């Protein structure tokens, strides 16, 4: 059997479409023509900071095989048995594969949108994992991807400027060596596209409590059903989780309008694959970073509700921001004071050059003191009066002076540990604290989710 990796990207737009739906339609067409899909199809989220992305910056890929005759088991690939076929099959089997992929993209991609530049790739041997890492953590040029495709792809095609070739190639290059999750995505009937969705909140909350291996289902604080997308795309809802078997159970609990079709993807969602540890001086625009520093400027609130503070390490300074959509998370940020040591996680904006916080780990808190009363004159025993702002105190009877009021240690309302943005503001690829807790042991650190 000849095995071919198929990768597709950039078929959607802000006005509709969905690359996962294109994958679903592709798989339907391929299975009709007796192609085998080996293992789970993949949904791979790439660098979330890329300014020209459409919505979630997700690409798809899957492994296809086709053969005839007597079969012999040769092993397992991606949790499914793979067989070798005694047949004279050659590349002619895949001429039709190319046709099907191209036809489905032309039918379902939103190619009329000026920002949609679809691409698909076919590989016999997937590219290096490093290609994926570079694409999920930085910026990859179309030129360097085309050079790779010219030398190693079996076939590829770009539509319009062909930028989708970048994500399509990275999706094939991904393999879950560090971590993985799954998502069951359901799709609407075509006549429903663009109309308001019905996905029952009560059943979503019930599922969230029963199926513990799922995550990011419902934002209880902000009353937001996270299963449901905001765009007018074909998706009805998606359930993310760590166990594909549990996703079947989750689907049976969620009540919604009629589902037209559904599919389970293996994904890098909720893995933090995009993050890399860096010193402040090494941080570049469009990075996603983990960096540690000491709070060097008091948090302040900008017009629009964004909260900004500055941290420093031995290499430099950088601003960190909790933007308005992070809602209650900003309350944590406002409690920080100069001297606190923190580890920040987030994507880096170019203008303003800022770490857009996804979560924060408070590592050490300094003591904070608050004024109780004016100092008492040691001569007269009477409380002194303030001379003026930051000018100290003076006894009005004898003229004695003091620079220091009577203070007490203030309660910070903050503990060391992880804090994350609410579910409604979470990026697809950002690892929720629910998953971090399971990895680290819930008792080891304080965690707070909003």
C-alpha positions in Angstrom: 0.0 0.0 0.0 1.3 3.5 -0.9 0.6 5.9 2.0 0.2 9.6 1.3 -0.1 12.4 3.8 -2.6 15.1 2.8 -2.3 18.6 4.3 -4.8 21.5 3.7 -4.9 25.1 5.0 -6.4 28.5 4.6 -9.8 27.6 3.2 -11.9 29.8 5.5 -12.5 33.5 6.0 -13.9 35.9 8.5 -17.2 35.7 6.7 -17.6 31.9 6.7 -16.1 28.6 5.7 -14.0 26.2 7.9 -10.9 24.2 7.1 -12.0 21.3 9.4 -15.2 21.1 7.3 -13.1 20.9 4.1 -11.3 18.0 5.8 -14.6 16.3 6.7 -15.9 16.6 3.1 -12.5 15.4 1.7 -12.6 12.3 3.9 -16.2 11.6 2.9 -15.3 11.8 -0.8 -12.1 9.7 -0.4 -13.8 6.9 1.5 -16.5 6.8 -1.2 -13.7 6.0 -3.6 -12.2 3.3 -1.4 -9.3 5.2 0.0 -8.4 4.3 3.6 -7.9 7.0 6.2 -5.2 5.8 8.6 -5.6 7.0 12.2 -7.2 10.2 13.3 -7.2 13.3 11.0 -5.2 16.1 12.6 -6.2 19.6 13.5 -3.0 21.6 14.1 -3.1 25.2 15.5 -0.2 27.3 14.4 1.3 30.6 15.6 -1.7 32.5 17.1 0.1 35.8 16.8 0.3 35.9 13.0 -1.4 39.1 11.9 -2.7 37.7 8.6 -4.5 34.6 10.1 -8.2 34.4 9.5 -9.6 33.0 12.8 -8.0 30.2 14.8 -5.0 29.7 12.4 -5.7 25.9 12.2 -4.5 23.5 9.4 -5.6 19.9 8.8 -3.9 16.8 7.6 -4.5 13.0 7.5 -2.9 9.8 6.2 -4.4 8.1 3.1 -3.8 4.6 1.8 -5.2 2.6 -1.1 -4.4 -0.9 -2.3 -6.0 -4.1 -3.5 -5.4 -7.8 -3.3 -4.1 -10.0 -0.5 -3.1 -8.0 2.6 -0.4 -8.7 5.2 -0.3 -6.8 8.5 2.9 -4.8 8.7 2.4 -2.9 11.9 0.4 -0.1 13.4 0.3 3.6 12.5 -1.4 6.1 14.7 -3.4 3.5 16.6 -4.7 1.7 13.6 -3.5 -1.5 11.9 -1.7 -1.0 8.6 -1.5 -3.6 5.9 0.8 -4.2 2.9 -1.0 -5.1 -0.3 0.3 -7.6 -2.9 -0.6 -5.4 -5.8 0.9 -3.5 -8.7 -0.5 -0.2 -7.3 1.5 2.8 -8.3 1.2 6.5 -8.4 -1.8 6.2 -10.7 -3.9 5.5 -7.6 -3.1 9.0 -6.5 -3.9 10.9 -9.7 -7.5 10.7 -8.6 -6.5 11.7 -5.1 -5.1 15.0 -6.4 -8.3 15.6 -8.4 -10.6 15.0 -5.3 -8.6 17.2 -3.0 -8.6 20.0 -5.6 -12.3 19.7 -6.4 -13.3 19.7 -2.7 -11.2 22.8 -2.0 -12.6 24.6 -5.0 -16.1 23.8 -3.8 -15.9 24.6 -0.1 -13.0 27.1 0.3 -14.0 30.8 0.4 -11.7 31.6 -2.5 -13.7 34.8 -3.3 -12.3 36.4 -0.1 -9.2 38.4 -0.9 -7.5 37.0 2.3 -8.2 33.3 1.6 -5.2 31.7 -0.1 -5.7 28.0 0.1 -3.1 25.4 -0.4 -2.7 21.6 -0.2 0.3 19.3 0.0 0.8 15.5 -0.6 3.8 13.8 1.0 5.0 10.2 1.1 7.3 11.0 4.0 6.3 13.9 6.3 8.6 16.8 6.7 10.8 17.2 9.9 9.1 18.0 13.2 11.2 21.1 13.3 9.1 22.5 10.4 6.1 22.3 12.7 7.9 23.9 15.6 9.1 26.8 13.5 5.6 27.4 12.2 3.9 27.2 15.6 6.5 29.4 17.3 7.6 31.9 14.7 7.1 33.2 11.1 7.9 31.0 8.1 8.1 32.5 4.7 6.3 31.0 1.7 9.6 31.0 -0.2 11.3 28.6 2.2 8.2 26.3 2.3 8.1 26.2 -1.5 11.8 25.2 -1.5 11.0 22.4 0.9 8.0 21.3 -1.2 10.0 21.3 -4.4 12.6 19.0 -2.9 10.4 16.6 -0.9 6.6 16.8 -1.6 5.0 14.3 -3.9 2.6 17.0 -5.1 1.4 20.4 -4.0 -0.8 23.2 -5.2 -1.4 26.8 -4.0 -4.5 28.8 -4.8 -4.0 32.6 -5.4 -0.8 33.5 -3.5 -0.6 30.0 -2.0 0.0 31.0 1.5 -2.0 28.0 2.8 0.9 25.8 1.7 2.7 26.9 4.9 0.1 25.7 7.3 -0.6 22.6 5.2 3.0 21.6 5.4 3.3 22.3 9.1 0.2 20.2 9.8 1.8 17.2 8.1 5.1 17.9 10.0 3.4 17.8 13.4 3.6 14.6 15.5 2.4 14.5 19.1 5.8 13.9 20.7 5.2 16.3 23.6 1.4 16.3 24.1 -1.9 16.0 22.3 -5.6 16.3 22.8 -8.7 15.6 20.7 -11.7 17.5 19.5 -15.0 16.2 18.3 -16.5 18.7 15.9 -20.1 18.6 14.7 -21.4 20.4 11.6 -24.7 22.0 10.8 -27.0 21.4 7.9 -26.1 23.7 5.0 -29.4 25.6 5.1 -28.6 26.6 8.7 -25.2 28.2 8.0 -25.1 31.8 9.1 -28.2 31.6 11.3 -28.2 31.6 15.1 -27.1 28.2 16.5 -29.0 26.2 19.2 -26.7 24.4 21.6 -28.3 24.0 25.0 -26.3 25.6 27.9 -27.8 23.4 30.6 -26.7 20.2 28.8 -23.3 21.7 28.2 -22.8 22.4 31.9 -24.0 18.8 32.7 -21.5 17.4 30.2 -18.8 19.5 31.7 -19.3 18.1 35.1 -19.8 14.5 34.0 -17.0 14.1 31.4 -14.0 15.2 33.4 -11.4 14.6 30.6 -13.0 17.4 28.5 -11.9 21.1 29.0 -12.9 24.6 28.1 -16.6 23.7 27.8 -18.3 26.6 29.6 -17.3 29.9 31.2 -19.5 30.0 34.3 -18.3 33.5 35.4 -19.1 35.1 32.0 -22.0 32.8 31.0 -20.4 31.8 27.8 -20.8 28.5 26.0 -17.3 27.8 24.7 -18.4 24.8 22.5 -20.1 27.2 20.1 -18.1 29.3 17.6 -18.9 33.0 17.0 -18.4 33.0 13.2 -21.0 32.0 10.5 -19.1 28.8 9.7 -20.5 25.3 9.2 -19.5 24.2 12.7 -22.3 23.6 15.2 -20.1 22.9 18.2 -16.8 21.3 19.2 -15.9 19.4 22.4 -12.2 19.3 23.4 -10.8 16.6 25.6 -7.9 14.2 26.4 -9.7 11.0 25.5 -11.5 10.4 22.2 -13.7 7.7 23.7 -15.0 10.2 26.3 -15.9 12.6 23.5 -18.6 10.2 22.3 -20.1 10.3 25.7 -19.9 14.1 25.7 -21.7 14.3 22.4 -24.5 12.1 23.7 -25.1 14.5 26.6 -25.1 17.8 24.7 -28.5 18.8 23.3 -28.5 20.9 20.2 -30.2 21.4 16.8 -29.8 18.5 14.4 -26.2 17.5 13.6 -25.5 17.0 10.0 -22.1 15.3 10.3 -19.2 15.0 12.8 -15.6 14.0 13.1 -12.9 13.6 15.7 -9.5 15.2 15.2 -6.2 14.6 17.0 -4.9 18.1 17.9 -2.2 20.2 19.5 -4.9 22.3 21.1 -4.4 22.9 24.8 -0.8 21.9 24.7 1.2 25.2 24.9 3.3 24.0 22.0 3.6 27.6 20.8 5.4 28.8 23.9 9.2 29.0 24.3 11.3 30.2 27.3 13.2 33.4 26.6 15.1 36.1 28.4 13.5 39.5 27.8 16.2 40.8 25.5 15.6 37.8 23.1 11.8 38.3 22.7 10.7 39.2 19.2 7.3 40.4 17.8 5.0 37.5 17.1 6.8 35.2 19.5 4.8 33.2 22.1 6.9 33.2 25.3 7.4 32.1 28.8 9.6 34.7 30.6 10.4 35.4 34.2 10.9 38.8 35.8 10.3 41.1 38.7 7.5 43.6 38.5 9.2 47.0 38.0 6.2 49.3 37.5 2.8 49.4 39.2 0.0 48.0 37.0 -2.1 50.8 35.4 -5.4 50.8 33.4 -5.6 52.2 29.9 -8.7 53.6 28.3 -10.7 50.6 27.2 -10.0 48.6 30.3 -6.6 47.1 29.4 -4.3 46.6 32.4 -0.5 47.0 31.8 2.5 46.4 34.0 6.2 46.2 33.4 8.7 43.4 34.3 12.4 43.3 34.2 15.2 40.7 34.3 18.9 41.0 34.1 18.6 41.5 30.3 15.9 44.1 29.9 12.4 45.3 30.4 9.0 44.5 28.7 5.4 45.5 29.2 2.8 42.8 29.9 -0.9 43.3 29.3 -4.2 41.8 30.4 -6.5 43.1 27.7 -10.2 43.9 28.4 -11.5 40.5 26.9 -9.7 38.7 29.8 -12.3 40.1 32.1 -11.8 39.0 35.8 -8.2 38.0 35.2 -7.4 41.7 35.3 -8.2 41.8 39.0 -5.2 39.5 39.6 -2.9 41.6 37.5 -4.0 44.8 39.4 -2.9 43.2 42.7 0.8 43.0 41.6 3.2 45.5 43.0 6.9 46.3 42.2 9.2 43.6 43.6 6.9 40.7 42.9 8.5 37.9 40.9 6.3 36.5 38.1 6.5 34.1 35.2 4.4 35.3 32.3 2.9 33.3 29.4 1.7 34.8 26.2 1.9 36.1 22.7 4.0 39.1 21.8 2.5 42.1 19.9 4.6 44.2 17.6 2.8 47.5 18.3 2.7 48.1 21.2 5.6 45.7 22.0 3.8 43.8 24.7 3.3 40.3 26.1 -0.4 39.5 25.7 -1.0 37.4 28.8 -2.6 34.0 28.5 -1.7 33.0 32.1 0.7 34.0 34.8 2.5 32.2 37.6 3.1 34.3 40.7 6.4 33.0 42.1 7.1 35.4 45.0 5.3 38.2 46.6 6.9 41.1 48.5 5.3 42.5 51.6 3.1 45.5 51.3 2.4 48.0 54.0 -0.4 50.5 54.4 -0.6 53.6 56.6 -2.6 53.3 59.8 -2.1 56.8 61.2 0.2 59.8 61.3 3.3 59.3 63.5 3.2 60.4 67.2 5.6 63.1 68.4 8.1 61.6 70.8 8.3 64.9 72.7 4.6 65.9 73.0 2.9 62.6 72.5 0.6 64.1 70.0 -0.1 63.0 66.4 1.9 65.0 63.9 0.4 66.7 60.9 1.3 66.1 57.2 3.5 68.9 55.8 2.5 68.0 52.2 2.5 65.1 49.8 5.7 63.1 50.3 7.2 65.8 52.5 6.8 64.1 55.9 5.2 65.1 59.1 5.6 67.9 61.8 4.4 68.4 65.3 2.4 71.6 65.4 3.3 72.1 69.1 7.0 71.6 69.2 8.0 71.4 65.6 9.5 67.9 65.7 9.6 66.1 62.3 9.2 62.6 61.0 9.2 61.0 57.6 7.4 57.9 58.5 3.8 57.2 59.4 2.6 54.3 61.5 2.0 51.4 59.2 0.9 47.8 59.2 1.4 44.9 56.8 -1.4 44.8 54.2 -3.2 41.7 53.0 -2.3 41.2 49.4 -5.3 39.1 48.4 -2.9 37.1 46.2 -1.0 33.9 46.7 1.8 32.2 44.7 0.6 30.0 41.9 -0.9 29.9 38.4 -3.7 32.2 37.3 -5.3 32.0 33.8 -7.5 34.0 31.6 -11.2 33.0 31.6 -12.5 30.3 29.2 -14.1 32.9 27.0 -10.7 34.5 26.3 -8.6 31.3 25.9 -6.7 30.7 22.8 -7.1 27.2 21.2 -3.5 26.2 21.7 -3.1 27.6 25.3 -2.9 24.8 27.9 -5.7 25.3 30.5 -4.8 25.0 34.2 -7.1 22.0 34.4 -4.6 20.1 32.3 -1.6 21.6 34.2 -3.1 20.5 37.5 -3.3 16.9 36.3 0.3 16.9 35.2 1.8 18.6 38.2 -0.5 17.4 41.0 -3.2 19.7 42.2 -1.8 20.0 45.7 1.6 21.3 44.6 0.5 24.8 43.6 -2.3 27.2 44.0 -4.3 27.5 40.8 -7.0 30.0 39.9 -9.2 30.0 36.9 -11.7 32.8 36.0 
